[in-house]
Amino acid sequence: MNAEELRNKTPDQLRDQLVALKKEAFNLRFQKATNQLENTARIRQVRRDAARVKTILIQKAAEAAAN
């Protein structure tokens, strides 16, 4: 997912996506702890996607506060 796709979403959609990413991150950590994780790069991807979503949420909140 890229930042441009995220900017086109509403804050509610972004919050829902953030919750889903956090759940996925939890599941990936659990799989890693039990040695069942196949794609270790996915952890990094999910963490960065969550950070991207948070950043855009903050930007949208700042825009709303400025207007």
OpenMM code with the backbone's topology and positions (N, CA, C; nanometers):
from openmm import Vec3, app, unit

residues = "MET ASN ALA GLU GLU LEU ARG ASN LYS THR PRO ASP GLN LEU ARG ASP GLN LEU VAL ALA LEU LYS LYS GLU ALA PHE ASN LEU ARG PHE GLN LYS ALA THR ASN GLN LEU GLU ASN THR ALA ARG ILE ARG GLN VAL ARG ARG ASP ALA ALA ARG VAL LYS THR ILE LEU ILE GLN LYS ALA ALA GLU ALA ALA ALA ASN".split()
positions = [
    Vec3(0.0847, -0.1173, 0.0000),
    Vec3(0.0000, 0.0000, 0.0000),
    Vec3(0.0885, 0.1225, 0.0000),
    Vec3(0.0472, 0.2240, -0.0734),
    Vec3(0.1267, 0.3461, -0.0757),
    Vec3(0.0489, 0.4617, -0.0118),
    Vec3(0.1176, 0.5688, 0.0121),
    Vec3(0.0598, 0.6819, 0.0832),
    Vec3(-0.0534, 0.7463, 0.0029),
    Vec3(-0.0427, 0.7436, -0.1269),
    Vec3(-0.1463, 0.8067, -0.2097),
    Vec3(-0.2806, 0.7354, -0.1940),
    Vec3(-0.2775, 0.6030, -0.1883),
    Vec3(-0.4013, 0.5262, -0.1669),
    Vec3(-0.4619, 0.5601, -0.0313),
    Vec3(-0.3765, 0.5770, 0.0680),
    Vec3(-0.4252, 0.6046, 0.2033),
    Vec3(-0.4853, 0.7445, 0.2139),
    Vec3(-0.4292, 0.8394, 0.1409),
    Vec3(-0.4816, 0.9769, 0.1485),
    Vec3(-0.6234, 0.9873, 0.0928),
    Vec3(-0.6596, 0.8937, 0.0062),
    Vec3(-0.7926, 0.8954, -0.0531),
    Vec3(-0.8981, 0.8343, 0.0382),
    Vec3(-0.8567, 0.7760, 0.1509),
    Vec3(-0.9508, 0.7117, 0.2418),
    Vec3(-0.9958, 0.8087, 0.3504),
    Vec3(-1.1107, 0.7782, 0.4084),
    Vec3(-1.1618, 0.8603, 0.5178),
    Vec3(-1.0898, 0.8224, 0.6475),
    Vec3(-1.0929, 0.9104, 0.7468),
    Vec3(-1.0293, 0.8768, 0.8753),
    Vec3(-1.0852, 0.7492, 0.9381),
    Vec3(-1.2149, 0.7245, 0.9229),
    Vec3(-1.2733, 0.6015, 0.9783),
    Vec3(-1.2155, 0.4781, 0.9094),
    Vec3(-1.2009, 0.4847, 0.7784),
    Vec3(-1.1428, 0.3727, 0.7050),
    Vec3(-0.9974, 0.3503, 0.7476),
    Vec3(-0.9260, 0.4607, 0.7707),
    Vec3(-0.7866, 0.4500, 0.8131),
    Vec3(-0.7768, 0.3867, 0.9515),
    Vec3(-0.8664, 0.4252, 1.0418),
    Vec3(-0.8653, 0.3661, 1.1761),
    Vec3(-0.8943, 0.2160, 1.1696),
    Vec3(-0.9899, 0.1777, 1.0846),
    Vec3(-1.0214, 0.0354, 1.0679),
    Vec3(-0.8999, -0.0405, 1.0139),
    Vec3(-0.8324, 0.0211, 0.9193),
    Vec3(-0.7157, -0.0440, 0.8613),
    Vec3(-0.6038, -0.0556, 0.9652),
    Vec3(-0.5902, 0.0467, 1.0497),
    Vec3(-0.4886, 0.0426, 1.1542),
    Vec3(-0.5153, -0.0710, 1.2525),
    Vec3(-0.6413, -0.0893, 1.2882),
    Vec3(-0.6777, -0.1997, 1.3780),
    Vec3(-0.6427, -0.3335, 1.3134),
    Vec3(-0.6739, -0.3468, 1.1853),
    Vec3(-0.6440, -0.4719, 1.1141),
    Vec3(-0.4930, -0.4964, 1.1090),
    Vec3(-0.4152, -0.3913, 1.0864),
    Vec3(-0.2701, -0.4064, 1.0813),
    Vec3(-0.2137, -0.4448, 1.2174),
    Vec3(-0.2692, -0.3877, 1.3229),
    Vec3(-0.2225, -0.4224, 1.4572),
    Vec3(-0.2531, -0.5690, 1.4900),
    Vec3(-0.3707, -0.6156, 1.4477),
    Vec3(-0.4046, -0.7567, 1.4683),
    Vec3(-0.3092, -0.8468, 1.3914),
    Vec3(-0.2810, -0.8075, 1.2670),
    Vec3(-0.1904, -0.8877, 1.1861),
    Vec3(-0.0502, -0.8895, 1.2479),
    Vec3(-0.0054, -0.7752, 1.2983),
    Vec3(0.1263, -0.7686, 1.3615),
    Vec3(0.1313, -0.8607, 1.4834),
    Vec3(0.0240, -0.8615, 1.5611),
    Vec3(0.0182, -0.9495, 1.6776),
    Vec3(0.0284, -1.0953, 1.6343),
    Vec3(-0.0493, -1.1309, 1.5331),
    Vec3(-0.0475, -1.2694, 1.4844),
    Vec3(0.0900, -1.3083, 1.4301),
    Vec3(0.1553, -1.2147, 1.3613),
    Vec3(0.2883, -1.2440, 1.3083),
    Vec3(0.3894, -1.2628, 1.4212),
    Vec3(0.3802, -1.1798, 1.5256),
    Vec3(0.4697, -1.1961, 1.6406),
    Vec3(0.4461, -1.3314, 1.7078),
    Vec3(0.3210, -1.3706, 1.7163),
    Vec3(0.2867, -1.4993, 1.7783),
    Vec3(0.3445, -1.6139, 1.6950),
    Vec3(0.3310, -1.6044, 1.5634),
    Vec3(0.3858, -1.7078, 1.4754),
    Vec3(0.5380, -1.7147, 1.4866),
    Vec3(0.5996, -1.5983, 1.4992),
    Vec3(0.7458, -1.5950, 1.5123),
    Vec3(0.7893, -1.6635, 1.6416),
    Vec3(0.7158, -1.6383, 1.7491),
    Vec3(0.7512, -1.6966, 1.8782),
    Vec3(0.7371, -1.8484, 1.8772),
    Vec3(0.6444, -1.8994, 1.7971),
    Vec3(0.6227, -2.0439, 1.7916),
    Vec3(0.6921, -2.1082, 1.6707),
    Vec3(0.7795, -2.0332, 1.6075),
    Vec3(0.8558, -2.0809, 1.4903),
    Vec3(0.7664, -2.1289, 1.3766),
    Vec3(0.6559, -2.0641, 1.3546),
    Vec3(0.5666, -2.0984, 1.2442),
    Vec3(0.5651, -1.9917, 1.1354),
    Vec3(0.6427, -1.8863, 1.1534),
    Vec3(0.6432, -1.7751, 1.0588),
    Vec3(0.7258, -1.8115, 0.9363),
    Vec3(0.6643, -1.8002, 0.8186),
    Vec3(0.7342, -1.8329, 0.6950),
    Vec3(0.7973, -1.7103, 0.6309),
    Vec3(0.7238, -1.5996, 0.6270),
    Vec3(0.7719, -1.4785, 0.5609),
    Vec3(0.8084, -1.3750, 0.6678),
    Vec3(0.9337, -1.3721, 0.7070),
    Vec3(0.9755, -1.2815, 0.8137),
    Vec3(0.9722, -1.1352, 0.7706),
    Vec3(0.9811, -1.1095, 0.6426),
    Vec3(0.9790, -0.9716, 0.5926),
    Vec3(0.8417, -0.9077, 0.6126),
    Vec3(0.7392, -0.9894, 0.6291),
    Vec3(0.6032, -0.9372, 0.6451),
    Vec3(0.5899, -0.8548, 0.7740),
    Vec3(0.6662, -0.8909, 0.8767),
    Vec3(0.6606, -0.8158, 1.0027),
    Vec3(0.7009, -0.6712, 0.9775),
    Vec3(0.8102, -0.6524, 0.9071),
    Vec3(0.8593, -0.5182, 0.8765),
    Vec3(0.7586, -0.4421, 0.7913),
    Vec3(0.7014, -0.5101, 0.6942),
    Vec3(0.6036, -0.4492, 0.6046),
    Vec3(0.4822, -0.3988, 0.6821),
    Vec3(0.4324, -0.4811, 0.7715),
    Vec3(0.3136, -0.4458, 0.8494),
    Vec3(0.3442, -0.3281, 0.9416),
    Vec3(0.4617, -0.3306, 1.0050),
    Vec3(0.4991, -0.2202, 1.0935),
    Vec3(0.5057, -0.0884, 1.0176),
    Vec3(0.5635, -0.0919, 0.9001),
    Vec3(0.5755, 0.0303, 0.8198),
    Vec3(0.4398, 0.0769, 0.7676),
    Vec3(0.3550, -0.0173, 0.7290),
    Vec3(0.2205, 0.0200, 0.6839),
    Vec3(0.1424, 0.0856, 0.7975),
    Vec3(0.1551, 0.0314, 0.9188),
    Vec3(0.0865, 0.0897, 1.0341),
    Vec3(0.1385, 0.2318, 1.0594),
    Vec3(0.2678, 0.2506, 1.0487),
    Vec3(0.3259, 0.3835, 1.0680),
    Vec3(0.2760, 0.4801, 0.9615),
    Vec3(0.2633, 0.4310, 0.8383),
    Vec3(0.2119, 0.5144, 0.7291),
    Vec3(0.0685, 0.5592, 0.7580),
    Vec3(-0.0130, 0.4655, 0.8035),
    Vec3(-0.1529, 0.4964, 0.8344),
    Vec3(-0.1596, 0.5996, 0.9472),
    Vec3(-0.0793, 0.5808, 1.0508),
    Vec3(-0.0785, 0.6747, 1.1634),
    Vec3(-0.0370, 0.8141, 1.1183),
    Vec3(0.0646, 0.8212, 1.0329),
    Vec3(0.1128, 0.9492, 0.9831),
    Vec3(0.0035, 1.0224, 0.9068),
    Vec3(-0.0670, 0.9512, 0.8215),
    Vec3(-0.1707, 1.0154, 0.7406),
    Vec3(-0.2887, 1.0559, 0.8280),
    Vec3(-0.3208, 0.9763, 0.9297),
    Vec3(-0.4267, 1.0150, 1.0237),
    Vec3(-0.3908, 1.1456, 1.0934),
    Vec3(-0.2659, 1.1589, 1.1348),
    Vec3(-0.2211, 1.2815, 1.2009),
    Vec3(-0.2274, 1.3994, 1.1043),
    Vec3(-0.1885, 1.3776, 0.9798),
    Vec3(-0.1943, 1.4839, 0.8801),
    Vec3(-0.3377, 1.5292, 0.8558),
    Vec3(-0.4280, 1.4331, 0.8468),
    Vec3(-0.5699, 1.4670, 0.8251),
    Vec3(-0.6260, 1.5436, 0.9451),
    Vec3(-0.5856, 1.5055, 1.0658),
    Vec3(-0.6318, 1.5746, 1.1868),
    Vec3(-0.5783, 1.7184, 1.1879),
    Vec3(-0.4543, 1.7366, 1.1454),
    Vec3(-0.3955, 1.8706, 1.1415),
    Vec3(-0.4675, 1.9578, 1.0384),
    Vec3(-0.5020, 1.8982, 0.9247),
    Vec3(-0.5748, 1.9736, 0.8223),
    Vec3(-0.7121, 2.0152, 0.8740),
    Vec3(-0.7783, 1.9251, 0.9431),
    Vec3(-0.9113, 1.9538, 0.9969),
    Vec3(-0.9026, 2.0634, 1.1027),
    Vec3(-0.7989, 2.0613, 1.1830),
    Vec3(-0.7827, 2.1623, 1.2877),
    Vec3(-0.7501, 2.2982, 1.2257),
    Vec3(-0.6789, 2.2997, 1.1139),
    Vec3(-0.6420, 2.4256, 1.0495),
    Vec3(-0.7624, 2.4925, 0.9836),
    Vec3(-0.8593, 2.4133, 0.9458),
    Vec3(-0.9766, 2.4710, 0.8743),
    Vec3(-1.0836, 2.5128, 0.9673),
] * unit.nanometer
topology = app.Topology()
chain = topology.addChain("A")
for resn in residues:
    res = topology.addResidue(resn, chain)
    for name in ("N", "CA", "C"):
        topology.addAtom(name, app.Element.getBySymbol(name[0]), res)
